[in-house]
Amino acid sequence: MESKLNDLKALRERSGLSQTELAAIVNVSQQSVAKWENGVNSPRTDKIPEIAKALNCEISDLFKREN
C-alpha cells in the first residue's frame, strides 16, 4: 500500500526552499520533487527522513491528513 505525502509543496515553501534546493539536499532531481508534489510518484522510503530534516518537520507531518 502506497502512502501519499501530505501537502509537500506547502511544507517546502514554508521552509523557504525551492524544488531545486530540496532536490539538492536529498540528492534527487528537481523533476523528482515536482513529481512528488504532484502525486505522480512518491519518494523512496530511505528519502523520507532526509526530506523531513530538510523541511524542518517530523516524518509524521509528511503524512498527516486534515479532516
C-alpha positions in Angstrom: 0.0 0.0 0.0 1.5 3.3 -1.0 1.1 6.4 1.2 0.6 9.7 -0.3 2.6 12.6 1.0 0.7 15.5 2.7 1.0 18.9 1.0 4.7 18.6 0.3 4.7 21.9 -1.7 3.3 23.8 1.3 5.8 22.3 3.7 8.7 23.1 1.2 7.5 26.6 0.7 7.1 27.2 4.4 10.7 26.1 4.8 11.8 28.7 2.2 13.2 26.1 -0.3 12.7 25.8 -4.0 12.2 22.4 -5.6 15.8 22.6 -6.9 17.1 23.3 -3.4 15.2 20.5 -1.8 16.3 18.2 -4.6 20.0 19.0 -4.0 19.6 18.4 -0.2 18.1 15.0 -0.6 20.2 14.1 -3.7 17.4 13.7 -6.3 16.5 15.6 -9.4 14.2 18.7 -9.4 11.8 16.6 -11.6 11.5 14.0 -8.8 10.5 16.7 -6.3 7.9 18.0 -8.8 6.5 14.5 -9.3 6.2 14.0 -5.5 4.4 17.3 -5.1 2.0 16.5 -8.0 1.3 13.0 -6.6 2.8 11.3 -9.7 5.4 9.4 -7.7 6.4 9.0 -4.1 9.9 9.3 -2.7 11.8 6.1 -1.8 11.4 5.2 1.9 15.0 6.0 2.6 14.5 9.5 1.5 11.6 10.3 3.9 13.8 11.1 6.9 16.0 13.3 4.7 13.0 15.2 3.4 11.6 15.7 6.9 15.0 17.0 8.1 15.3 19.4 5.1 11.8 20.7 5.7 12.4 21.0 9.5 9.4 18.8 10.3 8.6 15.4 11.7 8.2 12.4 9.5 4.6 12.2 10.6 4.0 15.8 9.4 4.6 14.5 5.8 1.7 12.1 6.1 -0.9 13.9 8.2 -4.4 14.2 6.8 -6.7 17.1 7.6 -10.3 16.2 8.4 
